[in-house]
């Protein structure tokens, strides 16, 4: 493949590292929210279902925490499939190199 068609290896590594940090931070947020929400619900139940003990805007927090997790899973699946396809195309291109007589059409 032409080197102009693909970003350099160091750039791909940098993007991969940033995406791993995004995964870690989003999963950390979800885990901390889940722990805090469970503690608030347990505390509210101990006080006879006192809504004052619940997290403020708990429905919105639940929605965005779960939406973040779903989007993160979808992004990771898309990236894994894309990487798998590009690797497969590279292997096919190496197995069947184009002839010097072929022209791009």
N, C-alpha and C positions, 0 to 999 in steps of 0.2 A: 504494500500500500504506500501511497505517497505520504511523506511526512507532513505535508501541508494539510492533509485531510483530518489528521488526529492531533489533539493537543499533546504537548510533550509530557513525558512520564512524570516529571516533578510536579506539573500542574495537576495531573490526575491524582497524584498522591495527596497534594494539598486539598483538593476538593473532597477526596475520600476521607481525609482526617477531619475536615470541617463537618462532613455529614455524620461521622462517628460521634463528634462532640454534640451535634444536634440530637442524635439518638439518646446519648447519655443524659443530656439536660432535660429532654422531654420525658424520658422515663423516670428521672429523678423527681420532676415536678409531679408526675402522676402518682408516684409512690408516696410522696409527702402529702399530697392532697388526700389520697385514700386514707392514710393514717389519721390525718386531722379530722376528716369527715366522720370516720368511724368513732373516734374519741368523742366528737361533738354529739353524735347520735346516741352513744351510750350514756353520756352525761345528761342529755335531755330525757332519756328514758328513766334514769335514776330519780329525776325530779318530777316524775309524773307527766311526761311528754310536754316539757316546757319549751316552747318555740324560741325563747330567749337564749337557750343554751346551744342552739344550732348555729352553724356558720352563716354569716350574712351572705345573701345571694347564693345560697347553696345549690339551687337549681341551675343557675348560670355556670357556676364553677363545675358542676357535674357535667353539663353539656360540653363546655370547652375542654375539660380534661379528657373526656372520652373522644371528642372530635379530634383533638391533637393526637391521641394515640392511634386512632383509625387512619388519619392522614399520614402519620409516620410509617405505619405498616404498609400502606399503599405505595408511598414513596420508595421504601426499601424494596418492595416486590418489583416495582418498575425498574429500579436501578439494577437489581440482580438479573432480571430478564434482559435488559439492555446490554449489560456486560457479557452475559452468556452469549447473546446473539453476535456481538462484535467479535468475541473470541472465536466463535464458530466460523464467522465470515473470514477472519484472518487465517484460520487453519485451512479453509477451503481455497483461499487465494494462494496459499503456500503450496498446497497439493496440486493445484492446476494453474500454474502461472500463465499469464496471457502471452500469446505469441507476439513477436515484434511486428508481424504483419497486420494484426488486429488494430482497428481504429475505433476510438470512442465515438459512439453515435448519439 
